[in-house]
Amino acid sequence: MTDRSFHVEQPHHETLDRCPLCEARDPRPALEVEDHSISHEHFHLVDCATCGFRFTNPRPGLTAIGRYYESEDYISHSNSRRTLADRLYQVARRWALARKHALVATHRTNGRVLDVGCGTGEFLGHLKRKGYLVTGVEPALKAREQAIAHHAIPVVPSLDQVPGREQFHVVTLWHVLEHLSDLRGTLKRLYAVTADDGLLVIAVPDRESWDAHHYGSAWAAYDVPRHLSHFRRSDVKRLATEHGFELISVRPMWLDAPYIAMLSERYRGHGPLMALIRGVLLGTWSNLASAFTSRPTSSSLYLFRKVSA
């Protein structure tokens, strides 16, 4: 672990001198994490000395980040079913689609839905079949093309391309906010496209979970450099409330811990079967820690309501 090797591996990346959350100028070193899934480069995570927010720094710029998603192993963009992890992800996703629809339906049984980072469009396709009017945002070309071709839904490359006159009753970001480079700009734009009293749904990994502490730099949900931000509950609440959203509730995401633990075990060198066994056991332990203590689950789900100006 040397500064020399770190900079050689990342010659075209940008270094932030301000915290993306509070804009203070005092980042402190926290962890060095390997990109296990694609590049095997190493990236630094830093903590803001003022607010404690953790972010990847340096990080790939907008022109460099794309190559870190260009792999058939990046399942939310590929729909792969090749490996055991892929197949488990697909099973969990099918179950999650019904749960996500049930969540949305408790607030809106119809209306306009925007899914930011829609990937290959399974969630929006499911909602479309239930009678919702749907729109997606997906920067990855192949995933966007799959969403359009397989589900016949409108998908644009960026949030800025969603017309300002569009007002959505539900806006969702399922494990997307951690990927976005401009947190404040994104929340401002989300406020603009959300209807009054509309629902904003955000799901992100939580670095204060038991499994995050257990695995340390091998925690798969750090997923550098695709994950630029590494949230705690206080970070998400602060970001949303400062941009005009009122917190309704925070919910656990029980399925994430076993899957993240399984991947983390692979990163630690275990084979597929042992990683699966240990992942299920340790992921379950992480969930139990959340159920009986104040620790969050491996990921948290936030429901916000837009407050009228």
C-alpha positions in Angstrom: 0.0 0.0 0.0 1.9 3.0 -1.3 1.0 6.4 -2.7 3.2 5.7 -5.7 1.2 2.5 -6.7 -2.1 4.2 -6.0 -1.4 7.1 -8.3 0.0 4.9 -11.1 -3.2 2.9 -11.1 -5.4 6.0 -11.4 -3.7 8.6 -13.6 -6.9 10.2 -15.0 -9.0 10.5 -11.9 -10.2 13.6 -10.1 -9.5 14.6 -6.5 -12.2 16.4 -4.5 -11.0 19.1 -2.1 -14.5 19.5 -0.6 -16.9 17.1 1.1 -19.8 16.3 -1.3 -22.3 16.6 1.6 -21.3 19.6 3.7 -18.6 21.1 1.4 -16.0 21.3 4.2 -12.3 21.2 3.0 -10.8 18.6 5.4 -11.0 15.0 4.2 -9.1 12.4 6.3 -7.9 9.0 5.1 -10.2 6.1 6.1 -9.6 2.9 4.0 -8.0 1.6 0.9 -10.3 -0.7 -1.0 -9.8 -2.9 -4.1 -12.1 -3.1 -7.0 -12.5 -6.8 -6.9 -15.1 -7.2 -9.6 -13.6 -5.5 -12.7 -10.3 -3.6 -12.6 -8.5 -4.8 -9.4 -7.3 -1.2 -8.9 -7.1 0.2 -5.4 -9.0 3.3 -4.3 -8.9 5.5 -1.2 -12.0 6.3 0.9 -11.8 9.4 3.0 -13.9 10.8 5.8 -14.9 14.4 6.1 -13.5 15.7 9.4 -16.4 18.1 9.8 -19.5 15.9 9.2 -18.0 12.4 9.0 -19.3 11.7 5.5 -17.2 9.0 3.6 -16.5 9.2 -0.1 -14.2 7.7 -2.7 -11.3 10.2 -3.3 -9.7 10.3 -5.9 -12.4 9.0 -8.1 -12.9 8.5 -11.9 -14.2 11.5 -13.7 -17.2 11.5 -16.0 -15.1 10.5 -19.0 -13.4 7.7 -17.1 -16.1 6.0 -15.0 -17.7 4.2 -17.9 -15.1 1.5 -18.2 -15.7 0.4 -14.6 -19.1 -0.8 -15.6 -18.1 -2.5 -18.8 -18.3 -6.1 -17.8 -20.7 -9.0 -18.1 -20.1 -9.5 -14.4 -21.9 -6.2 -13.6 -25.3 -7.9 -13.3 -27.7 -4.9 -13.0 -26.6 -4.0 -16.5 -26.2 -7.4 -18.0 -29.0 -9.7 -16.7 -26.4 -12.4 -16.5 -27.3 -15.9 -15.1 -23.8 -17.5 -15.5 -22.6 -17.8 -12.0 -24.1 -18.9 -8.6 -24.1 -15.3 -7.5 -25.8 -14.2 -10.7 -28.6 -16.8 -10.2 -29.1 -15.9 -6.5 -29.3 -12.2 -7.5 -32.0 -13.1 -10.1 -34.1 -15.0 -7.6 -33.8 -12.2 -5.1 -34.7 -9.6 -7.7 -37.9 -11.4 -8.8 -39.0 -11.5 -5.2 -38.0 -7.9 -4.7 -40.0 -6.7 -7.7 -43.2 -7.7 -6.0 -42.1 -6.1 -2.7 -41.2 -2.9 -4.5 -44.6 -2.8 -6.2 -46.3 -3.4 -2.9 -44.3 -0.5 -1.3 -45.2 1.9 -4.1 -48.9 0.8 -4.1 -49.3 1.7 -0.4 -48.7 5.3 -1.5 -49.9 5.3 -5.1 -52.0 2.7 -6.9 -51.5 4.5 -10.2 -49.8 7.5 -11.6 -46.4 8.5 -13.0 -43.2 6.8 -11.8 -39.6 7.8 -12.5 -36.9 5.2 -11.8 -33.4 6.7 -11.7 -30.8 4.2 -12.6 -33.3 1.7 -14.0 -30.8 -0.7 -15.4 -32.4 -3.2 -17.8 -35.9 -2.0 -16.8 -37.4 -5.0 -14.9 -38.9 -2.8 -12.1 -40.4 -0.3 -14.5 -41.7 -3.1 -16.7 -43.4 -4.7 -13.7 -45.0 -1.4 -12.8 -46.1 -0.8 -16.4 -47.9 -4.1 -16.3 -49.7 -3.0 -13.1 -51.0 0.1 -14.9 -48.5 2.8 -14.0 -47.0 5.4 -16.4 -43.3 4.8 -16.2 -40.1 6.6 -17.3 -36.5 5.5 -16.7 -33.1 7.1 -16.4 -30.1 4.9 -17.3 -26.7 6.2 -18.5 -25.4 2.8 -19.6 -26.2 2.3 -23.3 -26.5 -1.5 -23.3 -28.8 -1.6 -20.3 -30.8 1.3 -21.6 -31.3 -0.5 -25.0 -32.4 -3.6 -23.2 -34.9 -1.7 -21.1 -36.4 -0.1 -24.2 -36.4 -3.2 -26.3 -37.7 -5.7 -23.7 -40.2 -3.5 -21.9 -41.2 -0.8 -24.4 -40.6 2.0 -21.9 -39.1 5.5 -22.3 -35.6 5.7 -20.9 -33.2 8.7 -21.2 -29.5 8.8 -20.4 -29.5 11.4 -17.7 -31.8 13.0 -15.1 -31.2 16.4 -16.8 -32.9 15.0 -19.9 -36.2 14.4 -18.1 -38.3 17.4 -19.1 -38.8 20.0 -16.4 -42.5 20.1 -16.9 -42.8 16.3 -16.0 -44.1 15.8 -12.5 -43.8 12.3 -11.0 -45.9 10.9 -8.2 -43.2 8.4 -7.3 -39.4 8.7 -7.8 -37.2 5.8 -7.0 -33.4 5.3 -6.7 -32.7 1.6 -5.9 -29.0 1.4 -5.0 -28.2 4.4 -7.3 -27.5 7.4 -5.1 -24.1 6.0 -4.1 -23.1 6.0 -7.8 -23.8 9.7 -8.5 -21.1 12.3 -8.6 -23.2 15.4 -7.8 -25.3 14.6 -4.7 -26.6 18.1 -4.2 -27.3 18.8 -7.9 -29.2 15.5 -8.1 -31.4 16.2 -5.1 -32.2 19.6 -6.5 -33.3 18.0 -9.8 -35.3 15.3 -8.0 -37.2 18.0 -6.1 -38.0 19.7 -9.4 -39.4 16.6 -11.1 -41.3 15.3 -8.0 -45.0 16.3 -7.7 -46.1 18.0 -4.5 -46.5 15.4 -1.8 -44.8 12.9 -4.1 -42.9 10.0 -2.8 -39.1 9.7 -3.0 -37.7 6.3 -2.4 -33.9 5.8 -1.8 -32.1 2.6 -1.1 -28.4 2.6 -0.3 -25.8 0.4 1.5 -25.1 1.4 5.1 -21.5 1.5 6.2 -22.6 1.4 9.9 -24.1 -2.1 9.5 -22.6 -5.1 11.3 -21.3 -6.7 8.1 -19.6 -3.5 7.0 -17.6 -3.4 10.3 -16.9 -7.1 10.1 -15.5 -7.1 6.6 -13.8 -3.7 6.7 -12.1 -3.0 3.3 -13.3 -6.3 1.9 -17.0 -5.3 2.4 -18.5 -5.8 -1.1 -20.9 -2.9 -0.8 -18.0 -0.4 -0.9 -17.9 -1.5 -4.6 -15.2 1.0 -5.6 -15.0 3.0 -7.8 -18.6 2.6 -8.9 -19.8 3.7 -5.5 -18.6 7.2 -5.0 -20.5 7.8 -1.7 -20.7 5.6 1.4 -23.7 6.5 3.5 -24.9 6.4 7.1 -28.5 7.0 7.9 -27.7 10.5 9.2 -26.1 11.4 5.8 -29.1 10.4 3.7 -31.5 12.2 6.1 -29.5 15.3 6.0 -29.1 15.4 2.2 -32.8 14.9 1.5 -34.2 17.2 4.2 -31.9 20.0 3.1 -33.4 19.7 -0.4 -37.1 19.9 0.5 -38.0 16.3 1.4 -39.5 15.2 4.7 -38.6 11.8 6.1 -41.6 9.3 6.3 -39.7 6.2 7.5 -36.5 4.2 7.3 -36.9 0.4 6.6 -34.5 -2.5 6.8 -33.5 -4.4 3.7 -33.1 -8.0 4.9 -32.0 -9.7 1.7 -28.9 -7.5 1.2 -26.7 -8.8 4.0 -26.5 -12.4 2.9 -25.7 -11.4 -0.7 -23.2 -8.8 0.3 -21.6 -11.2 2.8 -21.3 -13.9 0.2 -19.5 -11.5 -2.2 -17.3 -10.3 0.6 -16.3 -13.9 1.4 -15.4 -14.4 -2.2 -13.2 -11.3 -2.0 -11.5 -12.9 1.0 -10.6 -15.9 -1.1 -13.3 -18.5 -0.4 -14.7 -20.7 -3.2 -18.3 -20.4 -4.3 -19.8 -23.0 -2.0 -18.0 -21.9 1.1 -18.7 -18.3 0.3 -22.4 -19.1 0.0 -22.5 -20.9 3.3 -20.5 -18.3 5.2 -22.4 -15.5 3.5 -25.8 -16.9 4.6 -24.5 -17.4 8.2 -22.8 -14.1 8.6 -25.5 -12.2 6.7 -28.1 -13.7 9.0 -26.0 -12.7 12.0 -25.8 -9.1 10.6 -29.6 -9.1 10.3 -30.0 -10.4 13.8 -27.6 -7.6 15.0 -29.9 -5.1 13.4 -33.1 -6.7 14.7 -31.9 -6.6 18.3 -29.7 -3.5 18.4 -29.7 0.0 16.9 -27.4 -1.1 14.1 -28.9 -0.6 10.6 -29.1 -3.5 8.1 -26.6 -3.9 5.3 -28.7 -1.5 3.3 -31.5 0.8 4.3 -34.6 2.0 2.5 -35.8 5.6 2.9 -39.2 7.0 2.2 -39.4 10.7 1.8 -42.3 13.1 0.9 -41.8 16.2 -1.1 -42.7 19.3 1.0 -44.4 22.0 -1.1 -42.4 25.2 -1.4 
